[in-house]
């Protein structure tokens, strides 16, 4: 049985970023990253690579980031891919469902439904304008909602409320600026 990536590569008319950022007419390339370390080719344009410590450079050659998970805490790779300007195709799984805005920064598909996953990928590949729009919306969402300062402020507020609930005195210096300075030391 072929993976959804193999099915998409066989059917998609074009994919892959050119150096200018525009779509190209070459066959799509899919990079399958597996935790098992297996590295094999399933058909032309599809590569399986083992676990990778740093995948940042791969974002540069992707048009779409696909993460077909069954469950996950909160997948940072989805945030990284959105920061790189990629639309996301993932599943309605815990964590992933909170990491994107369905129809705006990516598409959600049912868990375990390879056919729907492949359909979502093909839908995006057939519409380069939608790929660019979703990618831009994802990048803006990350810049707006996931800046370090935003996260630090939210954590500070959460910790303060937890301390108050338990009757503890609040630390004197709860300023986000102080947290940033401590972080950079």
C-alpha positions as CSV (number, residue, x, y, z in Angstrom):
1,X,0.0,0.0,0.0
2,X,1.4,3.4,-0.9
3,X,1.5,6.3,1.5
4,X,-0.7,9.4,1.0
5,X,2.4,11.2,-0.1
6,X,3.0,8.8,-2.9
7,X,-0.6,9.1,-4.0
8,X,-0.3,12.9,-4.0
9,X,3.0,12.9,-5.9
10,X,1.5,10.7,-8.6
11,X,-1.5,12.9,-9.1
12,X,-0.3,16.5,-8.4
13,X,0.4,18.6,-11.5
14,X,3.2,20.7,-9.9
15,X,4.8,21.4,-6.5
16,X,8.1,22.4,-5.1
17,X,9.4,25.9,-4.6
18,X,11.7,27.4,-7.2
19,X,14.5,29.7,-6.0
20,X,12.2,32.7,-6.8
21,X,9.5,31.3,-4.5
22,X,7.0,30.7,-7.3
23,X,5.7,27.3,-8.2
24,X,7.4,25.2,-10.8
25,X,6.3,22.7,-13.4
26,X,8.5,19.8,-12.1
27,X,7.0,16.8,-10.3
28,X,6.4,17.3,-6.6
29,X,8.9,16.2,-4.1
30,X,7.7,14.8,-0.8
31,X,10.1,14.3,2.1
32,X,8.8,11.7,4.5
33,X,10.4,11.9,7.9
34,X,10.1,8.8,10.0
35,X,11.2,8.1,13.6
36,X,12.3,4.6,12.7
37,X,15.4,5.8,10.8
38,X,14.4,4.0,7.6
39,X,15.6,5.8,4.6
40,X,14.3,4.6,1.3
41,X,12.8,5.9,-1.9
42,X,9.2,4.9,-2.6
43,X,8.9,6.4,-6.1
44,X,10.5,9.3,-8.1
45,X,10.2,12.5,-6.1
46,X,9.4,10.8,-2.8
47,X,12.1,10.4,-0.2
48,X,12.0,8.8,3.2
49,X,14.6,10.1,5.6
50,X,15.2,9.0,9.2
51,X,14.7,11.1,12.3
52,X,16.3,14.5,11.8
53,X,17.5,16.8,14.6
54,X,17.2,20.0,12.5
55,X,14.6,20.3,9.8
56,X,14.6,24.0,9.3
57,X,16.3,23.9,5.9
58,X,13.6,21.5,4.5
59,X,10.9,24.2,5.1
60,X,12.6,26.2,2.4
61,X,11.8,23.6,-0.3
62,X,8.3,22.8,0.9
63,X,5.0,24.2,-0.4
64,X,2.9,22.5,2.3
65,X,3.7,20.9,5.7
66,X,1.8,17.7,6.3
67,X,1.7,16.1,9.8
68,X,-0.6,13.1,9.9
69,X,-0.7,12.4,13.6
70,X,-3.0,10.4,15.9
71,X,-2.2,12.3,19.1
72,X,0.3,14.8,20.2
73,X,0.7,17.3,23.0
74,X,1.2,20.5,21.0
75,X,3.3,20.0,17.8
76,X,6.0,22.6,17.6
77,X,6.8,21.6,14.1
78,X,3.4,23.0,13.0
79,X,4.3,26.3,14.6
80,X,7.8,26.2,12.9
81,X,6.3,25.5,9.5
82,X,3.8,28.3,9.9
83,X,6.6,30.7,10.9
84,X,8.3,29.6,7.6
85,X,5.1,30.6,5.7
86,X,3.8,27.1,5.0
87,X,0.1,26.1,5.0
88,X,-0.5,23.0,7.2
89,X,-2.4,19.8,6.5
90,X,-2.9,17.8,9.7
91,X,-5.5,15.8,11.6
92,X,-8.2,16.6,14.1
93,X,-6.0,15.3,16.9
94,X,-5.3,16.7,20.3
95,X,-2.8,19.4,20.0
96,X,-2.8,19.7,16.2
97,X,-6.3,21.0,16.2
98,X,-5.2,23.8,18.4
99,X,-2.1,24.6,16.4
100,X,-3.8,25.8,13.2
101,X,-6.9,27.7,12.2
102,X,-8.8,25.3,9.9
103,X,-9.4,26.8,6.5
104,X,-7.3,29.8,7.3
105,X,-3.7,28.6,8.1
106,X,-4.3,25.0,7.0
107,X,-6.6,22.1,6.7
108,X,-7.7,19.6,9.2
109,X,-8.6,16.0,8.2
110,X,-10.0,13.0,10.2
111,X,-7.5,11.0,12.2
112,X,-6.4,7.9,10.3
113,X,-8.1,8.8,7.0
114,X,-5.3,8.7,4.5
115,X,-7.7,9.4,1.6
116,X,-9.0,12.6,3.1
117,X,-5.4,13.6,4.0
118,X,-4.3,13.1,0.4
119,X,-7.4,15.0,-0.9
120,X,-6.5,18.0,1.3
121,X,-2.9,18.0,0.0
122,X,-4.1,17.8,-3.6
123,X,-6.7,20.5,-3.0
124,X,-3.9,22.9,-1.9
125,X,-1.5,21.8,-4.6
126,X,-4.1,22.7,-7.2
127,X,-4.4,26.2,-5.9
128,X,-1.0,28.1,-5.5
129,X,-2.9,31.2,-4.5
130,X,-4.4,29.5,-1.6
131,X,-1.1,28.0,-0.6
132,X,0.4,31.5,-0.5
133,X,-2.5,33.0,1.4
134,X,-2.6,30.3,4.0
135,X,1.1,30.5,4.4
136,X,1.0,34.2,4.9
137,X,-1.9,33.9,7.4
138,X,0.0,31.3,9.3
139,X,3.2,33.4,9.5
140,X,1.1,36.4,10.7
141,X,-0.6,34.2,13.3
142,X,2.7,33.0,14.7
143,X,4.2,36.5,14.7
144,X,1.1,37.8,16.5
145,X,0.4,35.1,19.0
146,X,3.6,33.2,19.6
147,X,6.2,35.9,20.2
148,X,8.4,35.2,23.3
149,X,7.0,38.2,25.1
150,X,3.4,37.1,24.5
151,X,4.2,33.6,25.8
152,X,6.1,35.0,28.8
153,X,3.2,37.4,29.7
154,X,0.7,34.6,29.5
155,X,2.8,32.3,31.7
156,X,3.4,35.0,34.2
157,X,-0.3,35.7,34.4
158,X,-1.1,32.0,34.8
159,X,1.6,31.5,37.5
160,X,0.4,34.5,39.4
161,X,-3.2,33.3,39.4
162,X,-2.1,29.9,40.5
163,X,-0.1,31.4,43.4
164,X,-3.0,33.6,44.4
165,X,-5.5,30.6,44.4
166,X,-3.2,28.7,46.7
167,X,-2.7,31.7,49.0
168,X,1.0,32.3,48.3
169,X,2.5,35.7,48.2
170,X,3.5,36.9,44.8
171,X,7.1,37.5,44.0
172,X,8.1,41.1,44.0
173,X,9.6,41.1,40.5
174,X,7.1,39.6,38.1
175,X,7.8,41.9,35.2
176,X,8.2,40.3,31.8
177,X,11.2,42.5,31.2
178,X,12.9,40.9,34.1
179,X,12.1,37.5,32.7
180,X,13.6,38.5,29.3
181,X,16.8,39.7,31.0
182,X,17.0,36.5,33.0
183,X,16.4,34.5,29.8
184,X,19.3,36.1,27.9
185,X,21.9,35.7,30.6
